[in-house]
Amino acid sequence: MSPVKSRREQYSDETRAALLDAATRRFAEHGFAKTSLEDVATDIRATRGAVYHHFPNKTALFEAVFHELESEMIRRVTEVAAGETDPWQAAMSAVRQFLDGSCDPVYGRIVWQEAPIALGWRRWRECEEKYAYGLIEQTIQSLMESGDMPDLPLEPVSHITFHILGAAGMALAEAPPDEKTRVRDEYARAIRHILNGARLPRT
């Protein structure tokens, strides 16, 4: 049983959550470069000192927002996959959930468009691999163990799949709102075709 938090700790947690919500809206609407810590503080009627109490700089605030969005994406993808009993269907459902989630304008702009700029390419790739790569590798391994995919070297296959999904995510982030459904469906068909090409026939 976790200890009961003091009123000060509860207030601190509430302030941090409010800052993240406000920052998410700001970064999604105005981008990293055009958002200041003062803007975020003003949105929730907090002082600049309250922001610095939780985040030492704008990059740290952005990274916290990024991690929240990616954690939620992984949670949804994992939940959808867990609802399937067949490993292949679990993988297909996970891909579809990822593509659906990447159509969200907030997720798309922050994770795919702003993050490489705000965090730098290397740090962004590290974060993406932290969240997505492990799940992809686990999924590919499951497909190999179930006999759905040939027993190929796990790392290259996982990296190739990682980059294919990354290209889809970027394309959806850049697609105009009225084109996202079409782009999503095209990538869904293409990815399904690629994966089906590697699938072993069931005996």
MIKEDO-971217 format. One record per atom (N, C-alpha, C): residue number from 1; residue in one letter; x, y, z. Coordinates in pm, whole numbers, plus 50000, padded with zeros to 5 digits. Example, Ala and Ser with C-alpha at 12.3 -4.5 7.8 and 13.67 -1.06 7.14 Angstrom:
2
   i aa    c1    c2    c3
   1  A 51319 49431 50780
   1  A 51230 49550 50780
   1  A 51320 49670 50780
   2  S 51285 49775 50708
   2  S 51367 49894 50714
   2  S 51290 50003 50787
This chain:
203
   i aa    c1    c2    c3
   1  M 50085 49880 50000
   1  M 50000 50000 50000
   1  M 50088 50124 50000
   2  S 50064 50214 49903
   2  S 50145 50334 49893
   2  S 50108 50433 50002
   3  P 50206 50508 50053
   3  P 50178 50604 50160
   3  P 50088 50717 50112
   4  V 50007 50770 50204
   4  V 49918 50881 50170
   4  V 50002 51006 50152
   5  K 49977 51077 50042
   5  K 50054 51197 50014
   5  K 50002 51314 50096
   6  S 50093 51402 50131
   6  S 50054 51523 50202
   6  S 49983 51617 50106
   7  R 49918 51718 50162
   7  R 49848 51815 50077
   7  R 49946 51887 49985
   8  R 50066 51915 50036
   8  R 50167 51981 49953
   8  R 50208 51892 49836
   9  E 50226 51763 49864
   9  E 50264 51670 49758
   9  E 50152 51656 49655
  10  Q 50029 51653 49702
  10  Q 49916 51645 49610
  10  Q 49908 51769 49522
  11  Y 49929 51885 49583
  11  Y 49927 52010 49507
  11  Y 50039 52012 49404
  12  S 50156 51963 49444
  12  S 50270 51958 49352
  12  S 50239 51868 49233
  13  D 50179 51754 49260
  13  D 50142 51661 49152
  13  D 50038 51724 49059
  14  E 49941 51793 49118
  14  E 49837 51857 49038
  14  E 49896 51968 48951
  15  T 49989 52044 49008
  15  T 50053 52151 48931
  15  T 50133 52093 48814
  16  R 50206 51986 48841
  16  R 50285 51923 48734
  16  R 50194 51871 48623
  17  A 50084 51808 48660
  17  A 49990 51757 48560
  17  A 49930 51871 48478
  18  A 49897 51982 48544
  18  A 49841 52097 48474
  18  A 49944 52158 48379
  19  L 50069 52163 48422
  19  L 50175 52214 48335
  19  L 50192 52128 48211
  20  L 50186 51997 48230
  20  L 50200 51906 48116
  20  L 50084 51921 48019
  21  D 49963 51935 48072
  21  D 49846 51954 47985
  21  D 49857 52083 47905
  22  A 49894 52191 47974
  22  A 49908 52321 47907
  22  A 50020 52318 47804
  23  A 50131 52256 47841
  23  A 50245 52247 47749
  23  A 50210 52164 47627
  24  T 50135 52057 47647
  24  T 50094 51973 47534
  24  T 50013 52055 47435
  25  R 49918 52134 47485
  25  R 49838 52218 47396
  25  R 49925 52319 47324
  26  R 50015 52383 47397
  26  R 50101 52486 47337
  26  R 50192 52428 47230
  27  F 50259 52317 47262
  27  F 50352 52258 47166
  27  F 50279 52208 47042
  28  A 50157 52157 47061
  28  A 50080 52107 46947
  28  A 50030 52220 46859
  29  E 49993 52332 46919
  29  E 49936 52443 46843
  29  E 50042 52536 46786
  30  H 50148 52561 46863
  30  H 50246 52663 46824
  30  H 50385 52608 46796
  31  G 50411 52485 46833
  31  G 50543 52427 46813
  31  G 50637 52459 46928
  32  F 50749 52390 46929
  32  F 50847 52406 47037
  32  F 50909 52545 47035
  33  A 50951 52592 46919
  33  A 51024 52718 46909
  33  A 50940 52838 46952
  34  K 50810 52833 46925
  34  K 50723 52947 46953
  34  K 50648 52935 47086
  35  T 50690 52841 47168
  35  T 50632 52825 47301
  35  T 50736 52861 47406
  36  S 50698 52940 47504
  36  S 50789 52975 47613
  36  S 50734 52920 47744
  37  L 50821 52908 47842
  37  L 50776 52863 47974
  37  L 50678 52962 48035
  38  E 50696 53090 48003
  38  E 50604 53192 48052
  38  E 50463 53169 47996
  39  D 50455 53130 47868
  39  D 50325 53100 47807
  39  D 50254 52989 47884
  40  V 50329 52884 47912
  40  V 50271 52768 47981
  40  V 50226 52808 48122
  41  A 50310 52883 48192
  41  A 50276 52927 48327
  41  A 50150 53014 48326
  42  T 50142 53104 48230
  42  T 50026 53193 48220
  42  T 49898 53115 48196
  43  D 49907 53011 48114
  43  D 49788 52931 48081
  43  D 49724 52868 48204
  44  I 49803 52836 48304
  44  I 49745 52773 48424
  44  I 49752 52868 48545
  45  R 49783 52995 48518
  45  R 49790 53097 48622
  45  R 49891 53058 48731
  46  A 50004 53010 48686
  46  A 50112 52974 48778
  46  A 50228 53071 48760
  47  T 50317 53073 48856
  47  T 50435 53158 48845
  47  T 50542 53086 48764
  48  R 50635 53164 48715
  48  R 50747 53104 48643
  48  R 50827 53013 48735
  49  G 50835 53051 48862
  49  G 50905 52968 48959
  49  G 50842 52831 48976
  50  A 50709 52825 48965
  50  A 50640 52697 48976
  50  A 50679 52604 48862
  51  V 50699 52663 48744
  51  V 50742 52582 48629
  51  V 50882 52528 48653
  52  Y 50972 52617 48697
  52  Y 51111 52575 48718
  52  Y 51125 52477 48834
  53  H 51029 52477 48924
  53  H 51032 52379 49033
  53  H 51020 52237 48979
  54  H 50947 52223 48870
  54  H 50924 52090 48812
  54  H 51013 52062 48691
  55  F 51046 52166 48615
  55  F 51122 52147 48491
  55  F 51230 52255 48481
  56  P 51357 52215 48470
  56  P 51465 52313 48469
  56  P 51470 52401 48345
  57  N 51411 52353 48235
  57  N 51412 52431 48111
  57  N 51302 52381 48017
  58  K 51288 52448 47906
  58  K 51180 52414 47812
  58  K 51200 52276 47751
  59  T 51324 52239 47726
  59  T 51351 52108 47668
  59  T 51307 51996 47762
  60  A 51333 52014 47891
  60  A 51291 51914 47990
  60  A 51139 51902 47994
  61  L 51071 52015 47984
  61  L 50925 52014 47981
  61  L 50874 51942 47856
  62  F 50936 51973 47743
  62  F 50895 51907 47619
  62  F 50916 51757 47627
  63  E 51031 51717 47680
  63  E 51059 51573 47688
  63  E 50959 51502 47778
  64  A 50916 51568 47884
  64  A 50815 51509 47972
  64  A 50683 51490 47898
  65  V 50646 51589 47817
  65  V 50525 51578 47735
  65  V 50540 51464 47635
  66  F 50655 51458 47571
  66  F 50684 51352 47475
  66  F 50668 51214 47539
  67  H 50726 51198 47657
  67  H 50720 51068 47725
  67  H 50576 51031 47761
  68  E 50496 51130 47800
  68  E 50356 51101 47832
  68  E 50280 51051 47709
  69  L 50301 51118 47597
  69  L 50233 51078 47474
  69  L 50276 50940 47428
  70  E 50406 50913 47433
  70  E 50455 50783 47388
  70  E 50413 50672 47484
  71  S 50412 50700 47612
  71  S 50369 50600 47709
  71  S 50223 50561 47685
  72  E 50141 50661 47655
  72  E 50000 50634 47629
  72  E 49983 50556 47498
  73  M 50061 50590 47397
  73  M 50055 50516 47271
  73  M 50091 50369 47293
  74  I 50201 50344 47364
  74  I 50243 50207 47389
  74  I 50138 50133 47471
  75  R 50078 50201 47567
  75  R 49974 50138 47648
  75  R 49858 50093 47561
  76  R 49814 50179 47470
  76  R 49701 50145 47384
  76  R 49735 50032 47287
  77  V 49853 50039 47228
  77  V 49896 49935 47134
  77  V 49905 49801 47206
  78  T 49965 49801 47324
  78  T 49980 49677 47401
  78  T 49844 49621 47441
  79  E 49754 49709 47480
  79  E 49620 49667 47522
  79  E 49544 49602 47407
  80  V 49554 49663 47289
  80  V 49485 49608 47172
  80  V 49543 49472 47134
  81  A 49675 49462 47134
  81  A 49740 49336 47099
  81  A 49705 49226 47199
  82  A 49696 49262 47326
  82  A 49665 49164 47431
  82  A 49524 49108 47417
  83  G 49439 49178 47345
  83  G 49302 49131 47326
  83  G 49289 49022 47221
  84  E 49398 48993 47150
  84  E 49398 48888 47047
  84  E 49468 48763 47101
  85  T 49415 48647 47064
  85  T 49477 48521 47106
  85  T 49578 48470 47004
  86  D 49562 48511 46879
  86  D 49653 48468 46773
  86  D 49766 48569 46758
  87  P 49893 48527 46761
  87  P 50005 48622 46753
  87  P 50003 48708 46627
  88  W 49963 48649 46514
  88  W 49960 48727 46390
  88  W 49853 48836 46398
  89  Q 49735 48800 46443
  89  Q 49629 48899 46457
  89  Q 49665 49006 46560
  90  A 49737 48965 46664
  90  A 49782 49062 46764
  90  A 49875 49165 46701
  91  A 49965 49118 46615
  91  A 50058 49209 46548
  91  A 49984 49302 46453
  92  M 49888 49249 46377
  92  M 49812 49332 46283
  92  M 49728 49437 46357
  93  S 49670 49396 46469
  93  S 49591 49491 46549
  93  S 49679 49599 46609
  94  A 49800 49562 46649
  94  A 49894 49659 46705
  94  A 49934 49761 46600
  95  V 49960 49714 46479
  95  V 49996 49806 46370
  95  V 49881 49903 46343
  96  R 49761 49849 46337
  96  R 49645 49934 46309
  96  R 49626 50039 46418
  97  Q 49643 49999 46543
  97  Q 49628 50094 46653
  97  Q 49734 50203 46645
  98  F 49856 50164 46611
  98  F 49963 50263 46595
  98  F 49929 50363 46485
  99  L 49880 50314 46372
  99  L 49845 50403 46261
  99  L 49728 50494 46299
 100  D 49629 50438 46368
 100  D 49516 50521 46414
 100  D 49565 50631 46508
 101  G 49652 50592 46603
 101  G 49704 50690 46699
 101  G 49787 50797 46634
 102  S 49859 50761 46528
 102  S 49945 50857 46459
 102  S 49865 50959 46379
 103  C 49736 50931 46358
 103  C 49649 51028 46291
 103  C 49611 51144 46384
 104  D 49628 51123 46514
 104  D 49595 51229 46609
 104  D 49688 51348 46588
 105  P 49634 51468 46565
 105  P 49720 51582 46534
 105  P 49815 51622 46646
 106  V 49774 51604 46771
 106  V 49861 51638 46883
 106  V 49980 51543 46888
 107  Y 49951 51414 46883
 107  Y 50058 51313 46884
 107  Y 50150 51332 46764
 108  G 50090 51348 46646
 108  G 50169 51359 46525
 108  G 50264 51477 46526
 109  R 50213 51593 46566
 109  R 50301 51710 46562
 109  R 50411 51701 46667
 110  I 50375 51665 46789
 110  I 50475 51665 46896
 110  I 50577 51554 46879
 111  V 50531 51432 46855
 111  V 50622 51316 46850
 111  V 50702 51311 46721
 112  W 50637 51339 46608
 112  W 50704 51319 46480
 112  W 50763 51446 46420
 113  Q 50701 51561 46445
 113  Q 50749 51683 46382
 113  Q 50834 51771 46474
 114  E 50790 51790 46597
 114  E 50860 51880 46687
 114  E 50974 51812 46764
 115  A 50957 51686 46799
 115  A 51056 51618 46884
 115  A 51197 51613 46825
 116  P 51213 51582 46695
 116  P 51350 51581 46641
 116  P 51420 51716 46653
 117  I 51341 51824 46648
 117  I 51398 51958 46661
 117  I 51424 51991 46808
 118  A 51325 51966 46891
 118  A 51334 52003 47033
 118  A 51438 51921 47108
 119  L 51442 51792 47081
 119  L 51532 51703 47154
 119  L 51664 51679 47083
 120  G 51669 51711 46955
 120  G 51785 51676 46874
 120  G 51765 51535 46818
 121  W 51817 51513 46699
 121  W 51792 51387 46629
 121  W 51836 51265 46711
 122  R 51955 51272 46770
 122  R 52007 51156 46843
 122  R 51920 51122 46965
 123  R 51887 51224 47044
 123  R 51805 51200 47163
 123  R 51666 51151 47124
 124  W 51610 51209 47018
 124  W 51479 51166 46972
 124  W 51480 51019 46933
 125  R 51583 50976 46859
 125  R 51595 50836 46819
 125  R 51609 50746 46941
 126  E 51686 50790 47039
 126  E 51701 50712 47162
 126  E 51565 50692 47231
 127  C 51487 50800 47236
 127  C 51356 50792 47300
 127  C 51262 50701 47221
 128  E 51264 50714 47089
 128  E 51178 50630 47006
 128  E 51213 50483 47022
 129  E 51342 50454 47026
 129  E 51384 50315 47043
 129  E 51345 50263 47181
 130  K 51350 50351 47280
 130  K 51311 50311 47416
 130  K 51166 50264 47419
 131  Y 51079 50337 47349
 131  Y 50938 50303 47354
 131  Y 50898 50201 47248
 132  A 50930 50227 47124
 132  A 50877 50146 47015
 132  A 50959 50021 46986
 133  Y 51091 50035 46986
 133  Y 51173 49923 46938
 133  Y 51155 49797 47022
 134  G 51153 49812 47153
 134  G 51139 49695 47239
 134  G 51010 49619 47213
 135  L 50901 49693 47192
 135  L 50772 49630 47164
 135  L 50773 49561 47029
 136  I 50835 49627 46930
 136  I 50845 49567 46796
 136  I 50927 49439 46801
 137  E 51040 49444 46870
 137  E 51126 49326 46881
 137  E 51052 49211 46949
 138  Q 50980 49243 47054
 138  Q 50902 49141 47125
 138  Q 50796 49079 47034
 139  T 50731 49163 46952
 139  T 50628 49115 46860
 139  T 50687 49025 46753
 140  I 50799 49068 46694
 140  I 50865 48987 46590
 140  I 50909 48853 46647
 141  Q 50965 48855 46767
 141  Q 51008 48730 46830
 141  Q 50889 48637 46852
 142  S 50776 48694 46893
 142  S 50656 48614 46913
 142  S 50609 48550 46782
 143  L 50619 48625 46672
 143  L 50579 48572 46541
 143  L 50673 48462 46494
 144  M 50800 48475 46525
 144  M 50895 48369 46490
 144  M 50869 48243 46572
 145  E 50842 48262 46699
 145  E 50819 48147 46788
 145  E 50689 48075 46754
 146  S 50590 48150 46703
 146  S 50462 48089 46668
 146  S 50466 48023 46531
 147  G 50575 48042 46457
 147  G 50587 47985 46324
 147  G 50526 48071 46216
 148  D 50484 48193 46251
 148  D 50427 48283 46151
 148  D 50534 48349 46065
 149  M 50653 48364 46119
 149  M 50764 48423 46045
 149  M 50884 48330 46053
 150  P 50969 48332 45950
 150  P 51088 48247 45953
 150  P 51185 48290 46063
 151  D 51268 48197 46104
 151  D 51363 48221 46212
 151  D 51484 48297 46158
 152  L 51464 48426 46136
 152  L 51570 48514 46085
 152  L 51637 48584 46202
 153  P 51753 48649 46178
 153  P 51815 48727 46286
 153  P 51717 48833 46337
 154  L 51694 48833 46466
 154  L 51589 48916 46525
 154  L 51617 49065 46511
 155  E 51740 49107 46536
 155  E 51770 49250 46538
 155  E 51749 49317 46402
 156  P 51801 49262 46290
 156  P 51777 49328 46162
 156  P 51629 49336 46125
 157  V 51556 49227 46149
 157  V 51413 49228 46116
 157  V 51339 49332 46199
 158  S 51374 49341 46326
 158  S 51310 49439 46415
 158  S 51342 49582 46372
 159  H 51468 49607 46334
 159  H 51506 49741 46291
 159  H 51436 49780 46161
 160  I 51426 49687 46068
 160  I 51357 49716 45942
 160  I 51211 49750 45970
 161  T 51146 49671 46053
 161  T 51006 49697 46088
 161  T 50991 49830 46160
 162  F 51085 49859 46249
 162  F 51085 49986 46322
 162  F 51089 50105 46226
 163  H 51173 50097 46124
 163  H 51186 50208 46029
 163  H 51064 50218 45938
 164  I 51005 50105 45902
 164  I 50884 50108 45820
 164  I 50771 50179 45896
 165  L 50753 50143 46021
 165  L 50648 50206 46102
 165  L 50679 50353 46127
 166  G 50807 50385 46144
 166  G 50846 50524 46161
 166  G 50813 50609 46040
 167  A 50836 50553 45921
 167  A 50802 50624 45798
 167  A 50652 50648 45790
 168  A 50574 50551 45833
 168  A 50428 50566 45832
 168  A 50385 50675 45930
 169  G 50444 50674 46049
 169  G 50410 50776 46148
 169  G 50441 50916 46100
 170  M 50557 50933 46037
 170  M 50596 51064 45985
 170  M 50502 51108 45873
 171  A 50467 51016 45785
 171  A 50377 51050 45675
 171  A 50241 51093 45726
 172  L 50191 51027 45828
 172  L 50061 51064 45884
 172  L 50067 51198 45956
 173  A 50178 51227 46020
 173  A 50193 51356 46087
 173  A 50194 51470 45987
 174  E 50252 51446 45870
 174  E 50265 51551 45769
 174  E 50142 51562 45679
 175  A 50056 51461 45679
 175  A 49940 51462 45591
 175  A 49838 51566 45637
 176  P 49774 51638 45542
 176  P 49668 51732 45579
 176  P 49553 51657 45647
 177  P 49477 51725 45732
 177  P 49368 51658 45805
 177  P 49274 51577 45717
 178  D 49239 51632 45600
 178  D 49143 51561 45515
 178  D 49206 51448 45434
 179  E 49338 51429 45450
 179  E 49407 51321 45379
 179  E 49453 51210 45472
 180  K 49441 51230 45602
 180  K 49497 51134 45697
 180  K 49436 50995 45685
 181  T 49305 50987 45668
 181  T 49241 50856 45657
 181  T 49293 50780 45536
 182  R 49303 50849 45423
 182  R 49354 50785 45302
 182  R 49497 50738 45321
 183  V 49582 50826 45376
 183  V 49723 50790 45398
 183  V 49734 50674 45496
 184  R 49654 50678 45602
 184  R 49656 50567 45699
 184  R 49621 50435 45632
 185  D 49515 50435 45552
 185  D 49471 50311 45487
 185  D 49575 50261 45387
 186  E 49639 50353 45316
 186  E 49742 50312 45220
 186  E 49861 50249 45290
 187  Y 49903 50310 45400
 187  Y 50015 50252 45475
 187  Y 49975 50121 45541
 188  A 49852 50111 45588
 188  A 49806 49986 45648
 188  A 49812 49872 45547
 189  R 49766 49899 45424
 189  R 49771 49796 45320
 189  R 49915 49761 45284
 190  A 49999 49863 45271
 190  A 50138 49839 45234
 190  A 50211 49758 45341
 191  I 50193 49796 45467
 191  I 50261 49725 45576
 191  I 50210 49582 45587
 192  R 50080 49565 45572
 192  R 50022 49430 45578
 192  R 50077 49343 45464
 193  H 50091 49403 45345
 193  H 50145 49330 45230
 193  H 50290 49290 45255
 194  I 50369 49382 45309
 194  I 50510 49353 45338
 194  I 50522 49240 45441
 195  L 50444 49250 45547
 195  L 50451 49147 45651
 195  L 50396 49013 45603
 196  N 50291 49018 45521
 196  N 50237 48894 45466
 196  N 50339 48824 45377
 197  G 50424 48905 45311
 197  G 50527 48847 45226
 197  G 50629 48768 45304
 198  A 50646 48804 45431
 198  A 50742 48732 45516
 198  A 50675 48621 45596
 199  R 50543 48611 45586
 199  R 50471 48514 45668
 199  R 50486 48373 45612
 200  L 50506 48279 45701
 200  L 50515 48138 45662
 200  L 50375 48078 45657
 201  P 50349 47988 45561
 201  P 50218 47923 45557
 201  P 50198 47833 45678
 202  R 50077 47833 45730
 202  R 50045 47746 45843
 202  R 50033 47602 45794
 203  T 50093 47511 45869
 203  T 50086 47370 45831
 203  T 49987 47295 45918
